[in-house]
């Protein structure tokens, strides 16, 4: 880069210099900005106690750790997203959520595909979907992924068949 080339005044320097310099000269990093003498103790110090009555923890110089400062200047935070960027992020999130929900249902609720295929009018597509669903359900049941659905179904049927004392029995399932 040519040092004689004019610089854009709005372009920030890679490391700011001046009064807000994150890296002060060596030896000055812990120096207090406005040292004030501590008031003299009014009572004689206790020889067994090392507590300093005039000390205040809030007077200690504090500074940000150097790595944190370097990280802030070397990797500045990204600017906030505009409306288009937020919309794209929301679309990605929605797409991922729908794909995840679809895969979850495909694995743990494969019987619903069979039921849907059986309810369709006869034809090449419904029969093909039904055959694929039969094979898929058989494979998933071998892995045991149909057991949560069966467990929920059993709990539902047990709760449905419960009766109060003196109440007639539940009608048989159809």
Short mmCIF file of the C-alpha atoms (twelve columns), coordinates in Angstrom:
data_MODEL
# 
_entry.id   MODEL 
# 
loop_
_atom_site.group_PDB 
_atom_site.id 
_atom_site.type_symbol 
_atom_site.label_atom_id 
_atom_site.label_alt_id 
_atom_site.label_comp_id 
_atom_site.label_asym_id 
_atom_site.label_seq_id 
_atom_site.Cartn_x 
_atom_site.Cartn_y 
_atom_site.Cartn_z 
_atom_site.pdbx_PDB_model_num 
ATOM 1   C CA . UNK A 1   0.000   0.000   0.000  1 
ATOM 2   C CA . UNK A 2   1.394   3.393   -0.978 1 
ATOM 3   C CA . UNK A 3   1.874   5.714   2.060  1 
ATOM 4   C CA . UNK A 4   1.317   8.763   -0.163 1 
ATOM 5   C CA . UNK A 5   -2.106  7.529   -1.263 1 
ATOM 6   C CA . UNK A 6   -4.948  9.632   0.193  1 
ATOM 7   C CA . UNK A 7   -6.977  7.839   2.877  1 
ATOM 8   C CA . UNK A 8   -10.700 7.867   3.380  1 
ATOM 9   C CA . UNK A 9   -11.402 9.888   6.572  1 
ATOM 10  C CA . UNK A 10  -14.396 7.676   7.431  1 
ATOM 11  C CA . UNK A 11  -12.366 4.447   7.270  1 
ATOM 12  C CA . UNK A 12  -11.398 3.318   10.764 1 
ATOM 13  C CA . UNK A 13  -7.792  2.534   11.578 1 
ATOM 14  C CA . UNK A 14  -7.005  -1.123  12.292 1 
ATOM 15  C CA . UNK A 15  -5.997  -0.233  15.872 1 
ATOM 16  C CA . UNK A 16  -7.235  3.071   17.248 1 
ATOM 17  C CA . UNK A 17  -4.640  5.343   18.747 1 
ATOM 18  C CA . UNK A 18  -4.891  8.311   21.030 1 
ATOM 19  C CA . UNK A 19  -6.760  8.719   24.283 1 
ATOM 20  C CA . UNK A 20  -8.739  5.485   23.791 1 
ATOM 21  C CA . UNK A 21  -5.711  3.364   22.947 1 
ATOM 22  C CA . UNK A 22  -6.434  -0.193  24.135 1 
ATOM 23  C CA . UNK A 23  -2.725  -0.882  24.606 1 
ATOM 24  C CA . UNK A 24  -1.173  1.739   26.898 1 
ATOM 25  C CA . UNK A 25  2.614   2.062   27.142 1 
ATOM 26  C CA . UNK A 26  4.312   -0.521  29.309 1 
ATOM 27  C CA . UNK A 27  4.319   0.356   32.989 1 
ATOM 28  C CA . UNK A 28  1.327   2.679   32.804 1 
ATOM 29  C CA . UNK A 29  -1.363  0.022   32.522 1 
ATOM 30  C CA . UNK A 30  -2.058  -0.098  36.260 1 
ATOM 31  C CA . UNK A 31  -1.337  3.518   37.116 1 
ATOM 32  C CA . UNK A 32  -4.240  5.348   38.708 1 
ATOM 33  C CA . UNK A 33  -5.514  8.320   36.704 1 
ATOM 34  C CA . UNK A 34  -6.047  10.642  39.692 1 
ATOM 35  C CA . UNK A 35  -4.070  9.473   42.704 1 
ATOM 36  C CA . UNK A 36  -5.401  10.901  45.943 1 
ATOM 37  C CA . UNK A 37  -3.575  10.450  49.229 1 
ATOM 38  C CA . UNK A 38  -5.297  8.210   51.723 1 
ATOM 39  C CA . UNK A 39  -6.544  9.981   54.841 1 
ATOM 40  C CA . UNK A 40  -4.585  9.284   57.970 1 
ATOM 41  C CA . UNK A 41  -6.182  6.750   60.287 1 
ATOM 42  C CA . UNK A 42  -7.806  8.299   63.324 1 
ATOM 43  C CA . UNK A 43  -7.011  5.419   65.636 1 
ATOM 44  C CA . UNK A 44  -3.793  3.526   66.109 1 
ATOM 45  C CA . UNK A 45  -3.570  0.507   63.820 1 
ATOM 46  C CA . UNK A 46  -4.117  -2.875  65.372 1 
ATOM 47  C CA . UNK A 47  -0.897  -4.830  65.198 1 
ATOM 48  C CA . UNK A 48  -2.673  -8.168  64.778 1 
ATOM 49  C CA . UNK A 49  -4.873  -6.982  61.858 1 
ATOM 50  C CA . UNK A 50  -3.622  -6.106  58.381 1 
ATOM 51  C CA . UNK A 51  -6.902  -4.438  57.362 1 
ATOM 52  C CA . UNK A 52  -6.411  -0.966  55.937 1 
ATOM 53  C CA . UNK A 53  -9.288  1.230   57.063 1 
ATOM 54  C CA . UNK A 54  -8.859  3.772   54.261 1 
ATOM 55  C CA . UNK A 55  -8.773  1.166   51.463 1 
ATOM 56  C CA . UNK A 56  -11.693 1.004   49.053 1 
ATOM 57  C CA . UNK A 57  -11.932 -1.800  46.511 1 
ATOM 58  C CA . UNK A 58  -13.702 0.519   44.064 1 
ATOM 59  C CA . UNK A 59  -10.619 2.719   43.860 1 
ATOM 60  C CA . UNK A 60  -8.526  -0.033  42.304 1 
ATOM 61  C CA . UNK A 61  -7.703  0.532   38.633 1 
ATOM 62  C CA . UNK A 62  -9.599  -1.791  36.336 1 
ATOM 63  C CA . UNK A 63  -9.064  -2.522  32.693 1 
ATOM 64  C CA . UNK A 64  -10.294 -4.957  30.096 1 
ATOM 65  C CA . UNK A 65  -8.136  -8.053  29.512 1 
ATOM 66  C CA . UNK A 66  -5.789  -7.660  26.554 1 
ATOM 67  C CA . UNK A 67  -7.109  -10.684 24.659 1 
ATOM 68  C CA . UNK A 68  -10.647 -9.392  24.905 1 
ATOM 69  C CA . UNK A 69  -9.532  -5.977  23.650 1 
ATOM 70  C CA . UNK A 70  -7.557  -7.521  20.794 1 
ATOM 71  C CA . UNK A 71  -10.543 -9.686  19.871 1 
ATOM 72  C CA . UNK A 72  -12.858 -6.685  19.798 1 
ATOM 73  C CA . UNK A 73  -10.569 -4.801  17.407 1 
ATOM 74  C CA . UNK A 74  -9.414  -7.773  15.321 1 
ATOM 75  C CA . UNK A 75  -12.897 -9.283  14.977 1 
ATOM 76  C CA . UNK A 76  -15.461 -6.494  15.265 1 
ATOM 77  C CA . UNK A 77  -19.097 -7.544  15.591 1 
ATOM 78  C CA . UNK A 78  -21.063 -7.827  12.387 1 
ATOM 79  C CA . UNK A 79  -23.515 -5.056  11.594 1 
ATOM 80  C CA . UNK A 80  -27.152 -5.850  12.365 1 
ATOM 81  C CA . UNK A 81  -29.126 -7.566  9.626  1 
ATOM 82  C CA . UNK A 82  -31.407 -5.556  7.388  1 
ATOM 83  C CA . UNK A 83  -34.985 -6.666  6.675  1 
ATOM 84  C CA . UNK A 84  -33.934 -8.884  3.778  1 
ATOM 85  C CA . UNK A 85  -31.265 -10.597 5.882  1 
ATOM 86  C CA . UNK A 86  -33.714 -11.206 8.725  1 
ATOM 87  C CA . UNK A 87  -36.275 -12.617 6.296  1 
ATOM 88  C CA . UNK A 88  -33.672 -14.978 4.818  1 
ATOM 89  C CA . UNK A 89  -32.637 -16.124 8.304  1 
ATOM 90  C CA . UNK A 90  -36.287 -16.725 9.226  1 
ATOM 91  C CA . UNK A 91  -36.866 -18.725 6.031  1 
ATOM 92  C CA . UNK A 92  -33.812 -20.898 6.779  1 
ATOM 93  C CA . UNK A 93  -35.043 -21.513 10.318 1 
ATOM 94  C CA . UNK A 94  -38.552 -22.389 9.091  1 
ATOM 95  C CA . UNK A 95  -37.187 -24.714 6.399  1 
ATOM 96  C CA . UNK A 96  -34.989 -26.555 8.892  1 
ATOM 97  C CA . UNK A 97  -37.864 -26.866 11.344 1 
ATOM 98  C CA . UNK A 98  -40.215 -28.290 8.707  1 
ATOM 99  C CA . UNK A 99  -37.607 -30.775 7.471  1 
ATOM 100 C CA . UNK A 100 -36.859 -31.894 11.035 1 
ATOM 101 C CA . UNK A 101 -40.575 -32.274 11.866 1 
ATOM 102 C CA . UNK A 102 -41.164 -34.192 8.622  1 
ATOM 103 C CA . UNK A 103 -38.293 -36.594 9.337  1 
ATOM 104 C CA . UNK A 104 -39.490 -37.037 12.912 1 
ATOM 105 C CA . UNK A 105 -42.995 -37.936 11.728 1 
ATOM 106 C CA . UNK A 106 -41.645 -40.145 8.944  1 
ATOM 107 C CA . UNK A 107 -39.717 -42.190 11.488 1 
ATOM 108 C CA . UNK A 108 -42.020 -42.246 14.511 1 
ATOM 109 C CA . UNK A 109 -45.441 -42.091 12.782 1 
ATOM 110 C CA . UNK A 110 -44.979 -44.213 9.671  1 
ATOM 111 C CA . UNK A 111 -48.347 -45.916 10.177 1 
ATOM 112 C CA . UNK A 112 -50.082 -42.685 9.165  1 
ATOM 113 C CA . UNK A 113 -48.598 -42.968 5.668  1 
ATOM 114 C CA . UNK A 114 -50.122 -46.433 5.371  1 
ATOM 115 C CA . UNK A 115 -53.503 -45.187 6.578  1 
ATOM 116 C CA . UNK A 116 -53.444 -42.282 4.136  1 
ATOM 117 C CA . UNK A 117 -52.480 -44.525 1.201  1 
ATOM 118 C CA . UNK A 118 -55.312 -46.963 2.006  1 
ATOM 119 C CA . UNK A 119 -57.880 -44.136 1.994  1 
ATOM 120 C CA . UNK A 120 -56.998 -42.981 -1.544 1 
ATOM 121 C CA . UNK A 121 -58.841 -44.075 -4.648 1 
ATOM 122 C CA . UNK A 122 -57.211 -47.051 -6.382 1 
ATOM 123 C CA . UNK A 123 -54.541 -46.156 -8.890 1 
ATOM 124 C CA . UNK A 124 -50.890 -46.499 -9.720 1 
ATOM 125 C CA . UNK A 125 -49.620 -43.718 -7.392 1 
ATOM 126 C CA . UNK A 126 -51.628 -44.684 -4.269 1 
ATOM 127 C CA . UNK A 127 -50.754 -48.377 -4.681 1 
ATOM 128 C CA . UNK A 128 -47.061 -47.506 -5.091 1 
ATOM 129 C CA . UNK A 129 -47.160 -45.245 -2.030 1 
ATOM 130 C CA . UNK A 130 -48.953 -47.980 -0.065 1 
ATOM 131 C CA . UNK A 131 -46.338 -50.590 -0.991 1 
ATOM 132 C CA . UNK A 132 -43.497 -48.215 -0.088 1 
ATOM 133 C CA . UNK A 133 -45.244 -47.364 3.189  1 
ATOM 134 C CA . UNK A 134 -45.634 -51.062 4.021  1 
ATOM 135 C CA . UNK A 135 -41.927 -51.686 3.465  1 
ATOM 136 C CA . UNK A 136 -40.956 -48.505 5.360  1 
ATOM 137 C CA . UNK A 137 -43.182 -49.378 8.332  1 
ATOM 138 C CA . UNK A 138 -41.749 -52.906 8.479  1 
ATOM 139 C CA . UNK A 139 -38.180 -51.542 8.506  1 
ATOM 140 C CA . UNK A 140 -38.962 -48.908 11.138 1 
ATOM 141 C CA . UNK A 141 -40.708 -51.474 13.367 1 
ATOM 142 C CA . UNK A 142 -37.561 -53.638 13.283 1 
ATOM 143 C CA . UNK A 143 -35.638 -50.684 14.728 1 
ATOM 144 C CA . UNK A 144 -38.287 -50.200 17.427 1 
ATOM 145 C CA . UNK A 145 -39.180 -46.667 16.348 1 
ATOM 146 C CA . UNK A 146 -42.889 -47.573 16.335 1 
ATOM 147 C CA . UNK A 147 -42.910 -48.391 20.061 1 
ATOM 148 C CA . UNK A 148 -43.426 -44.763 21.255 1 
ATOM 149 C CA . UNK A 149 -46.509 -44.477 19.013 1 
ATOM 150 C CA . UNK A 150 -47.833 -47.818 20.253 1 
ATOM 151 C CA . UNK A 151 -47.223 -46.762 23.868 1 
ATOM 152 C CA . UNK A 152 -49.098 -43.501 23.422 1 
ATOM 153 C CA . UNK A 153 -51.932 -45.385 21.712 1 
ATOM 154 C CA . UNK A 154 -52.161 -47.884 24.594 1 
ATOM 155 C CA . UNK A 155 -52.222 -45.095 27.189 1 
ATOM 156 C CA . UNK A 156 -54.973 -43.331 25.232 1 
ATOM 157 C CA . UNK A 157 -57.087 -46.485 24.936 1 
ATOM 158 C CA . UNK A 158 -56.634 -47.261 28.642 1 
ATOM 159 C CA . UNK A 159 -57.709 -43.735 29.609 1 
ATOM 160 C CA . UNK A 160 -60.650 -43.870 27.184 1 
ATOM 161 C CA . UNK A 161 -61.887 -47.171 28.664 1 
ATOM 162 C CA . UNK A 162 -61.751 -45.924 32.284 1 
ATOM 163 C CA . UNK A 163 -65.174 -45.596 33.941 1 
ATOM 164 C CA . UNK A 164 -66.484 -44.203 37.194 1 
ATOM 165 C CA . UNK A 165 -67.975 -46.534 39.772 1 
ATOM 166 C CA . UNK A 166 -71.484 -47.504 38.688 1 
ATOM 167 C CA . UNK A 167 -70.957 -46.333 35.117 1 
ATOM 168 C CA . UNK A 168 -71.645 -48.810 32.313 1 
ATOM 169 C CA . UNK A 169 -68.751 -50.332 30.374 1 
ATOM 170 C CA . UNK A 170 -67.201 -48.562 27.411 1 
ATOM 171 C CA . UNK A 171 -68.434 -49.519 23.963 1 
ATOM 172 C CA . UNK A 172 -66.128 -51.928 22.125 1 
ATOM 173 C CA . UNK A 173 -63.596 -50.306 19.767 1 
ATOM 174 C CA . UNK A 174 -64.560 -50.232 16.111 1 
# 
